[in-house]
Amino acid sequence: MLCGISTNIGVESTARNAWELGFNLVIAEDACSAASAEQHNNSINHIYPRIARVRSVEEILHAL
């Protein structure tokens, strides 16, 4: 599970690297942030679905 600051930079770089290494990823979409909503939404809606499952913190906690 990944979350953090800089949805489109730090979190995205980590997610891409983890995906390349074969990890099964879950991104906590509401536990990430970026400098703008547009940057955040671009990663959440267009990048992450290709390499991870995007879920809310509530959905992740429920699955545990």
PDB file of N, CA, C and O in Angstrom:
ATOM      1  N   MET A   1       0.845  -1.154   0.000  1.00  0.00           N
ATOM      2  CA  MET A   1       0.000   0.000   0.000  1.00  0.00           C
ATOM      3  C   MET A   1       0.896   1.224   0.000  1.00  0.00           C
ATOM      4  O   MET A   1       1.876   1.298   0.740  1.00  0.00           O
ATOM      5  N   LEU A   2       0.540   2.180  -0.844  1.00  0.00           N
ATOM      6  CA  LEU A   2       1.290   3.425  -0.923  1.00  0.00           C
ATOM      7  C   LEU A   2       0.381   4.608  -0.657  1.00  0.00           C
ATOM      8  O   LEU A   2      -0.797   4.610  -1.015  1.00  0.00           O
ATOM      9  N   CYS A   3       0.955   5.609  -0.022  1.00  0.00           N
ATOM     10  CA  CYS A   3       0.291   6.894   0.174  1.00  0.00           C
ATOM     11  C   CYS A   3       1.397   7.910   0.407  1.00  0.00           C
ATOM     12  O   CYS A   3       2.556   7.531   0.580  1.00  0.00           O
ATOM     13  N   GLY A   4       1.062   9.184   0.414  1.00  0.00           N
ATOM     14  CA  GLY A   4       2.078  10.183   0.714  1.00  0.00           C
ATOM     15  C   GLY A   4       1.870  11.496   0.004  1.00  0.00           C
ATOM     16  O   GLY A   4       0.861  11.734  -0.659  1.00  0.00           O
ATOM     17  N   ILE A   5       2.868  12.335   0.172  1.00  0.00           N
ATOM     18  CA  ILE A   5       2.846  13.670  -0.418  1.00  0.00           C
ATOM     19  C   ILE A   5       3.433  13.583  -1.821  1.00  0.00           C
ATOM     20  O   ILE A   5       4.299  12.752  -2.095  1.00  0.00           O
ATOM     21  N   SER A   6       2.966  14.424  -2.675  1.00  0.00           N
ATOM     22  CA  SER A   6       3.433  14.499  -4.051  1.00  0.00           C
ATOM     23  C   SER A   6       2.962  13.287  -4.851  1.00  0.00           C
ATOM     24  O   SER A   6       3.760  12.492  -5.347  1.00  0.00           O
ATOM     25  N   THR A   7       1.651  13.176  -4.957  1.00  0.00           N
ATOM     26  CA  THR A   7       1.010  12.077  -5.684  1.00  0.00           C
ATOM     27  C   THR A   7       1.673  11.833  -7.029  1.00  0.00           C
ATOM     28  O   THR A   7       1.918  10.690  -7.417  1.00  0.00           O
ATOM     29  N   ASN A   8       1.958  12.911  -7.732  1.00  0.00           N
ATOM     30  CA  ASN A   8       2.454  12.806  -9.102  1.00  0.00           C
ATOM     31  C   ASN A   8       3.976  12.741  -9.206  1.00  0.00           C
ATOM     32  O   ASN A   8       4.510  12.607 -10.307  1.00  0.00           O
ATOM     33  N   ILE A   9       4.683  12.832  -8.080  1.00  0.00           N
ATOM     34  CA  ILE A   9       6.146  12.780  -8.146  1.00  0.00           C
ATOM     35  C   ILE A   9       6.669  11.642  -7.267  1.00  0.00           C
ATOM     36  O   ILE A   9       7.007  10.574  -7.777  1.00  0.00           O
ATOM     37  N   GLY A  10       6.737  11.859  -5.973  1.00  0.00           N
ATOM     38  CA  GLY A  10       7.308  10.859  -5.064  1.00  0.00           C
ATOM     39  C   GLY A  10       6.534   9.557  -5.019  1.00  0.00           C
ATOM     40  O   GLY A  10       7.110   8.477  -5.150  1.00  0.00           O
ATOM     41  N   VAL A  11       5.223   9.662  -4.834  1.00  0.00           N
ATOM     42  CA  VAL A  11       4.397   8.452  -4.750  1.00  0.00           C
ATOM     43  C   VAL A  11       4.395   7.733  -6.101  1.00  0.00           C
ATOM     44  O   VAL A  11       4.499   6.508  -6.161  1.00  0.00           O
ATOM     45  N   GLU A  12       4.278   8.502  -7.172  1.00  0.00           N
ATOM     46  CA  GLU A  12       4.253   7.887  -8.500  1.00  0.00           C
ATOM     47  C   GLU A  12       5.580   7.204  -8.830  1.00  0.00           C
ATOM     48  O   GLU A  12       5.584   6.109  -9.393  1.00  0.00           O
ATOM     49  N   SER A  13       6.688   7.825  -8.492  1.00  0.00           N
ATOM     50  CA  SER A  13       7.998   7.203  -8.739  1.00  0.00           C
ATOM     51  C   SER A  13       8.136   5.894  -7.972  1.00  0.00           C
ATOM     52  O   SER A  13       8.612   4.895  -8.511  1.00  0.00           O
ATOM     53  N   THR A  14       7.720   5.910  -6.720  1.00  0.00           N
ATOM     54  CA  THR A  14       7.783   4.700  -5.901  1.00  0.00           C
ATOM     55  C   THR A  14       6.869   3.618  -6.466  1.00  0.00           C
ATOM     56  O   THR A  14       7.244   2.447  -6.520  1.00  0.00           O
ATOM     57  N   ALA A  15       5.671   4.014  -6.887  1.00  0.00           N
ATOM     58  CA  ALA A  15       4.718   3.056  -7.450  1.00  0.00           C
ATOM     59  C   ALA A  15       5.261   2.428  -8.732  1.00  0.00           C
ATOM     60  O   ALA A  15       5.152   1.218  -8.928  1.00  0.00           O
ATOM     61  N   ARG A  16       5.838   3.237  -9.591  1.00  0.00           N
ATOM     62  CA  ARG A  16       6.395   2.708 -10.842  1.00  0.00           C
ATOM     63  C   ARG A  16       7.530   1.720 -10.559  1.00  0.00           C
ATOM     64  O   ARG A  16       7.606   0.657 -11.174  1.00  0.00           O
ATOM     65  N   ASN A  17       8.401   2.081  -9.629  1.00  0.00           N
ATOM     66  CA  ASN A  17       9.513   1.203  -9.280  1.00  0.00           C
ATOM     67  C   ASN A  17       9.013  -0.102  -8.680  1.00  0.00           C
ATOM     68  O   ASN A  17       9.495  -1.176  -9.041  1.00  0.00           O
ATOM     69  N   ALA A  18       8.053  -0.019  -7.771  1.00  0.00           N
ATOM     70  CA  ALA A  18       7.488  -1.229  -7.150  1.00  0.00           C
ATOM     71  C   ALA A  18       6.832  -2.118  -8.202  1.00  0.00           C
ATOM     72  O   ALA A  18       6.983  -3.339  -8.164  1.00  0.00           O
ATOM     73  N   TRP A  19       6.106  -1.515  -9.137  1.00  0.00           N
ATOM     74  CA  TRP A  19       5.454  -2.271 -10.209  1.00  0.00           C
ATOM     75  C   TRP A  19       6.500  -2.994 -11.065  1.00  0.00           C
ATOM     76  O   TRP A  19       6.331  -4.162 -11.416  1.00  0.00           O
ATOM     77  N   GLU A  20       7.580  -2.281 -11.392  1.00  0.00           N
ATOM     78  CA  GLU A  20       8.648  -2.896 -12.187  1.00  0.00           C
ATOM     79  C   GLU A  20       9.282  -4.085 -11.461  1.00  0.00           C
ATOM     80  O   GLU A  20       9.775  -5.018 -12.095  1.00  0.00           O
ATOM     81  N   LEU A  21       9.263  -4.041 -10.132  1.00  0.00           N
ATOM     82  CA  LEU A  21       9.825  -5.132  -9.332  1.00  0.00           C
ATOM     83  C   LEU A  21       8.816  -6.244  -9.054  1.00  0.00           C
ATOM     84  O   LEU A  21       9.136  -7.229  -8.388  1.00  0.00           O
ATOM     85  N   GLY A  22       7.598  -6.081  -9.566  1.00  0.00           N
ATOM     86  CA  GLY A  22       6.599  -7.135  -9.448  1.00  0.00           C
ATOM     87  C   GLY A  22       5.709  -7.082  -8.225  1.00  0.00           C
ATOM     88  O   GLY A  22       5.022  -8.056  -7.919  1.00  0.00           O
ATOM     89  N   PHE A  23       5.709  -5.963  -7.520  1.00  0.00           N
ATOM     90  CA  PHE A  23       4.849  -5.845  -6.345  1.00  0.00           C
ATOM     91  C   PHE A  23       3.392  -5.667  -6.745  1.00  0.00           C
ATOM     92  O   PHE A  23       3.098  -5.068  -7.779  1.00  0.00           O
ATOM     93  N   ASN A  24       2.488  -6.183  -5.933  1.00  0.00           N
ATOM     94  CA  ASN A  24       1.048  -6.015  -6.098  1.00  0.00           C
ATOM     95  C   ASN A  24       0.664  -4.768  -5.298  1.00  0.00           C
ATOM     96  O   ASN A  24       0.667  -4.800  -4.067  1.00  0.00           O
ATOM     97  N   LEU A  25       0.339  -3.687  -5.976  1.00  0.00           N
ATOM     98  CA  LEU A  25       0.176  -2.383  -5.336  1.00  0.00           C
ATOM     99  C   LEU A  25      -1.269  -1.991  -5.091  1.00  0.00           C
ATOM    100  O   LEU A  25      -2.171  -2.320  -5.860  1.00  0.00           O
ATOM    101  N   VAL A  26      -1.453  -1.278  -3.994  1.00  0.00           N
ATOM    102  CA  VAL A  26      -2.711  -0.599  -3.706  1.00  0.00           C
ATOM    103  C   VAL A  26      -2.344   0.836  -3.353  1.00  0.00           C
ATOM    104  O   VAL A  26      -1.506   1.070  -2.482  1.00  0.00           O
ATOM    105  N   ILE A  27      -2.965   1.790  -4.024  1.00  0.00           N
ATOM    106  CA  ILE A  27      -2.743   3.208  -3.754  1.00  0.00           C
ATOM    107  C   ILE A  27      -3.925   3.731  -2.954  1.00  0.00           C
ATOM    108  O   ILE A  27      -5.074   3.581  -3.367  1.00  0.00           O
ATOM    109  N   ALA A  28      -3.645   4.345  -1.812  1.00  0.00           N
ATOM    110  CA  ALA A  28      -4.690   4.961  -0.987  1.00  0.00           C
ATOM    111  C   ALA A  28      -4.926   6.373  -1.525  1.00  0.00           C
ATOM    112  O   ALA A  28      -4.227   7.318  -1.157  1.00  0.00           O
ATOM    113  N   GLU A  29      -5.922   6.498  -2.399  1.00  0.00           N
ATOM    114  CA  GLU A  29      -6.114   7.753  -3.127  1.00  0.00           C
ATOM    115  C   GLU A  29      -6.387   8.953  -2.232  1.00  0.00           C
ATOM    116  O   GLU A  29      -5.958  10.061  -2.554  1.00  0.00           O
ATOM    117  N   ASP A  30      -7.080   8.767  -1.131  1.00  0.00           N
ATOM    118  CA  ASP A  30      -7.394   9.898  -0.261  1.00  0.00           C
ATOM    119  C   ASP A  30      -6.362  10.086   0.847  1.00  0.00           C
ATOM    120  O   ASP A  30      -6.587  10.851   1.784  1.00  0.00           O
ATOM    121  N   ALA A  31      -5.233   9.390   0.740  1.00  0.00           N
ATOM    122  CA  ALA A  31      -4.115   9.585   1.664  1.00  0.00           C
ATOM    123  C   ALA A  31      -2.887  10.068   0.891  1.00  0.00           C
ATOM    124  O   ALA A  31      -1.753   9.917   1.345  1.00  0.00           O
ATOM    125  N   CYS A  32      -3.131  10.648  -0.276  1.00  0.00           N
ATOM    126  CA  CYS A  32      -2.084  11.233  -1.109  1.00  0.00           C
ATOM    127  C   CYS A  32      -2.472  12.674  -1.415  1.00  0.00           C
ATOM    128  O   CYS A  32      -3.648  13.035  -1.374  1.00  0.00           O
ATOM    129  N   SER A  33      -1.479  13.481  -1.717  1.00  0.00           N
ATOM    130  CA  SER A  33      -1.777  14.861  -2.112  1.00  0.00           C
ATOM    131  C   SER A  33      -0.723  15.332  -3.101  1.00  0.00           C
ATOM    132  O   SER A  33       0.358  14.753  -3.209  1.00  0.00           O
ATOM    133  N   ALA A  34      -1.056  16.383  -3.810  1.00  0.00           N
ATOM    134  CA  ALA A  34      -0.137  16.980  -4.779  1.00  0.00           C
ATOM    135  C   ALA A  34      -0.278  18.497  -4.689  1.00  0.00           C
ATOM    136  O   ALA A  34      -1.113  19.010  -3.944  1.00  0.00           O
ATOM    137  N   ALA A  35       0.538  19.199  -5.447  1.00  0.00           N
ATOM    138  CA  ALA A  35       0.497  20.663  -5.431  1.00  0.00           C
ATOM    139  C   ALA A  35      -0.838  21.202  -5.932  1.00  0.00           C
ATOM    140  O   ALA A  35      -1.265  22.286  -5.535  1.00  0.00           O
ATOM    141  N   SER A  36      -1.496  20.439  -6.806  1.00  0.00           N
ATOM    142  CA  SER A  36      -2.808  20.864  -7.308  1.00  0.00           C
ATOM    143  C   SER A  36      -3.718  19.649  -7.453  1.00  0.00           C
ATOM    144  O   SER A  36      -3.255  18.515  -7.569  1.00  0.00           O
ATOM    145  N   ALA A  37      -5.001  19.909  -7.444  1.00  0.00           N
ATOM    146  CA  ALA A  37      -5.981  18.835  -7.643  1.00  0.00           C
ATOM    147  C   ALA A  37      -5.807  18.208  -9.021  1.00  0.00           C
ATOM    148  O   ALA A  37      -5.985  17.001  -9.181  1.00  0.00           O
ATOM    149  N   GLU A  38      -5.462  19.017 -10.011  1.00  0.00           N
ATOM    150  CA  GLU A  38      -5.277  18.509 -11.372  1.00  0.00           C
ATOM    151  C   GLU A  38      -4.129  17.495 -11.427  1.00  0.00           C
ATOM    152  O   GLU A  38      -4.261  16.446 -12.057  1.00  0.00           O
ATOM    153  N   GLN A  39      -3.018  17.800 -10.775  1.00  0.00           N
ATOM    154  CA  GLN A  39      -1.884  16.876 -10.755  1.00  0.00           C
ATOM    155  C   GLN A  39      -2.250  15.583 -10.029  1.00  0.00           C
ATOM    156  O   GLN A  39      -1.935  14.488 -10.496  1.00  0.00           O
ATOM    157  N   HIS A  40      -2.911  15.719  -8.894  1.00  0.00           N
ATOM    158  CA  HIS A  40      -3.340  14.554  -8.114  1.00  0.00           C
ATOM    159  C   HIS A  40      -4.278  13.680  -8.941  1.00  0.00           C
ATOM    160  O   HIS A  40      -4.070  12.473  -9.061  1.00  0.00           O
ATOM    161  N   ASN A  41      -5.298  14.292  -9.503  1.00  0.00           N
ATOM    162  CA  ASN A  41      -6.303  13.541 -10.262  1.00  0.00           C
ATOM    163  C   ASN A  41      -5.717  12.873 -11.498  1.00  0.00           C
ATOM    164  O   ASN A  41      -6.144  11.778 -11.864  1.00  0.00           O
ATOM    165  N   ASN A  42      -4.751  13.508 -12.146  1.00  0.00           N
ATOM    166  CA  ASN A  42      -4.128  12.893 -13.319  1.00  0.00           C
ATOM    167  C   ASN A  42      -3.456  11.571 -12.947  1.00  0.00           C
ATOM    168  O   ASN A  42      -3.636  10.565 -13.633  1.00  0.00           O
ATOM    169  N   SER A  43      -2.689  11.576 -11.871  1.00  0.00           N
ATOM    170  CA  SER A  43      -2.033  10.333 -11.446  1.00  0.00           C
ATOM    171  C   SER A  43      -3.048   9.292 -11.004  1.00  0.00           C
ATOM    172  O   SER A  43      -2.956   8.127 -11.390  1.00  0.00           O
ATOM    173  N   ILE A  44      -4.019   9.709 -10.194  1.00  0.00           N
ATOM    174  CA  ILE A  44      -5.031   8.790  -9.662  1.00  0.00           C
ATOM    175  C   ILE A  44      -5.871   8.175 -10.781  1.00  0.00           C
ATOM    176  O   ILE A  44      -6.175   6.982 -10.746  1.00  0.00           O
ATOM    177  N   ASN A  45      -6.241   8.977 -11.762  1.00  0.00           N
ATOM    178  CA  ASN A  45      -7.171   8.513 -12.799  1.00  0.00           C
ATOM    179  C   ASN A  45      -6.512   7.923 -14.039  1.00  0.00           C
ATOM    180  O   ASN A  45      -7.124   7.110 -14.732  1.00  0.00           O
ATOM    181  N   HIS A  46      -5.265   8.321 -14.335  1.00  0.00           N
ATOM    182  CA  HIS A  46      -4.663   7.899 -15.599  1.00  0.00           C
ATOM    183  C   HIS A  46      -3.402   7.048 -15.460  1.00  0.00           C
ATOM    184  O   HIS A  46      -3.144   6.188 -16.303  1.00  0.00           O
ATOM    185  N   ILE A  47      -2.628   7.272 -14.425  1.00  0.00           N
ATOM    186  CA  ILE A  47      -1.369   6.535 -14.269  1.00  0.00           C
ATOM    187  C   ILE A  47      -1.546   5.304 -13.387  1.00  0.00           C
ATOM    188  O   ILE A  47      -1.247   4.185 -13.804  1.00  0.00           O
ATOM    189  N   TYR A  48      -2.027   5.512 -12.180  1.00  0.00           N
ATOM    190  CA  TYR A  48      -2.105   4.417 -11.206  1.00  0.00           C
ATOM    191  C   TYR A  48      -2.964   3.239 -11.641  1.00  0.00           C
ATOM    192  O   TYR A  48      -2.585   2.100 -11.372  1.00  0.00           O
ATOM    193  N   PRO A  49      -4.094   3.449 -12.295  1.00  0.00           N
ATOM    194  CA  PRO A  49      -4.895   2.272 -12.680  1.00  0.00           C
ATOM    195  C   PRO A  49      -4.147   1.288 -13.593  1.00  0.00           C
ATOM    196  O   PRO A  49      -4.536   0.124 -13.696  1.00  0.00           O
ATOM    197  N   ARG A  50      -3.099   1.741 -14.242  1.00  0.00           N
ATOM    198  CA  ARG A  50      -2.314   0.861 -15.116  1.00  0.00           C
ATOM    199  C   ARG A  50      -1.349  -0.032 -14.337  1.00  0.00           C
ATOM    200  O   ARG A  50      -0.915  -1.074 -14.829  1.00  0.00           O
ATOM    201  N   ILE A  51      -1.017   0.396 -13.098  1.00  0.00           N
ATOM    202  CA  ILE A  51       0.010  -0.329 -12.341  1.00  0.00           C
ATOM    203  C   ILE A  51      -0.435  -0.747 -10.944  1.00  0.00           C
ATOM    204  O   ILE A  51       0.306  -1.433 -10.240  1.00  0.00           O
ATOM    205  N   ALA A  52      -1.635  -0.342 -10.536  1.00  0.00           N
ATOM    206  CA  ALA A  52      -2.058  -0.610  -9.154  1.00  0.00           C
ATOM    207  C   ALA A  52      -3.578  -0.592  -9.043  1.00  0.00           C
ATOM    208  O   ALA A  52      -4.292  -0.195  -9.965  1.00  0.00           O
ATOM    209  N   ARG A  53      -4.040  -1.033  -7.887  1.00  0.00           N
ATOM    210  CA  ARG A  53      -5.455  -0.856  -7.547  1.00  0.00           C
ATOM    211  C   ARG A  53      -5.556   0.440  -6.756  1.00  0.00           C
ATOM    212  O   ARG A  53      -4.798   0.647  -5.809  1.00  0.00           O
ATOM    213  N   VAL A  54      -6.472   1.302  -7.130  1.00  0.00           N
ATOM    214  CA  VAL A  54      -6.669   2.579  -6.449  1.00  0.00           C
ATOM    215  C   VAL A  54      -7.903   2.447  -5.567  1.00  0.00           C
ATOM    216  O   VAL A  54      -8.999   2.158  -6.047  1.00  0.00           O
ATOM    217  N   ARG A  55      -7.709   2.664  -4.274  1.00  0.00           N
ATOM    218  CA  ARG A  55      -8.801   2.504  -3.306  1.00  0.00           C
ATOM    219  C   ARG A  55      -8.747   3.630  -2.287  1.00  0.00           C
ATOM    220  O   ARG A  55      -7.720   4.290  -2.126  1.00  0.00           O
ATOM    221  N   SER A  56      -9.864   3.844  -1.601  1.00  0.00           N
ATOM    222  CA  SER A  56      -9.891   4.802  -0.497  1.00  0.00           C
ATOM    223  C   SER A  56      -9.323   4.132   0.752  1.00  0.00           C
ATOM    224  O   SER A  56      -9.229   2.907   0.819  1.00  0.00           O
ATOM    225  N   VAL A  57      -8.949   4.941   1.732  1.00  0.00           N
ATOM    226  CA  VAL A  57      -8.460   4.389   2.996  1.00  0.00           C
ATOM    227  C   VAL A  57      -9.536   3.510   3.618  1.00  0.00           C
ATOM    228  O   VAL A  57      -9.233   2.442   4.149  1.00  0.00           O
ATOM    229  N   GLU A  58     -10.778   3.947   3.556  1.00  0.00           N
ATOM    230  CA  GLU A  58     -11.887   3.161   4.118  1.00  0.00           C
ATOM    231  C   GLU A  58     -11.981   1.789   3.457  1.00  0.00           C
ATOM    232  O   GLU A  58     -12.151   0.780   4.141  1.00  0.00           O
ATOM    233  N   GLU A  59     -11.870   1.750   2.134  1.00  0.00           N
ATOM    234  CA  GLU A  59     -11.926   0.467   1.420  1.00  0.00           C
ATOM    235  C   GLU A  59     -10.754  -0.440   1.807  1.00  0.00           C
ATOM    236  O   GLU A  59     -10.921  -1.651   1.951  1.00  0.00           O
ATOM    237  N   ILE A  60      -9.582   0.147   1.972  1.00  0.00           N
ATOM    238  CA  ILE A  60      -8.404  -0.636   2.353  1.00  0.00           C
ATOM    239  C   ILE A  60      -8.573  -1.204   3.753  1.00  0.00           C
ATOM    240  O   ILE A  60      -8.300  -2.382   3.983  1.00  0.00           O
ATOM    241  N   LEU A  61      -9.019  -0.378   4.686  1.00  0.00           N
ATOM    242  CA  LEU A  61      -9.219  -0.849   6.058  1.00  0.00           C
ATOM    243  C   LEU A  61     -10.282  -1.939   6.122  1.00  0.00           C
ATOM    244  O   LEU A  61     -10.145  -2.902   6.877  1.00  0.00           O
ATOM    245  N   HIS A  62     -11.327  -1.789   5.341  1.00  0.00           N
ATOM    246  CA  HIS A  62     -12.392  -2.795   5.314  1.00  0.00           C
ATOM    247  C   HIS A  62     -11.851  -4.135   4.795  1.00  0.00           C
ATOM    248  O   HIS A  62     -12.241  -5.198   5.278  1.00  0.00           O
ATOM    249  N   ALA A  63     -10.956  -4.073   3.813  1.00  0.00           N
ATOM    250  CA  ALA A  63     -10.389  -5.293   3.230  1.00  0.00           C
ATOM    251  C   ALA A  63      -9.436  -6.011   4.185  1.00  0.00           C
ATOM    252  O   ALA A  63      -9.200  -7.211   4.051  1.00  0.00           O
ATOM    253  N   LEU A  64      -8.897  -5.272   5.143  1.00  0.00           N
ATOM    254  CA  LEU A  64      -7.981  -5.902   6.099  1.00  0.00           C
ATOM    255  C   LEU A  64      -8.774  -6.723   7.070  1.00  0.00           C
ATOM    256  O   LEU A  64      -8.202  -7.344   7.966  1.00  0.00           O
TER     257      LEU A  64
END
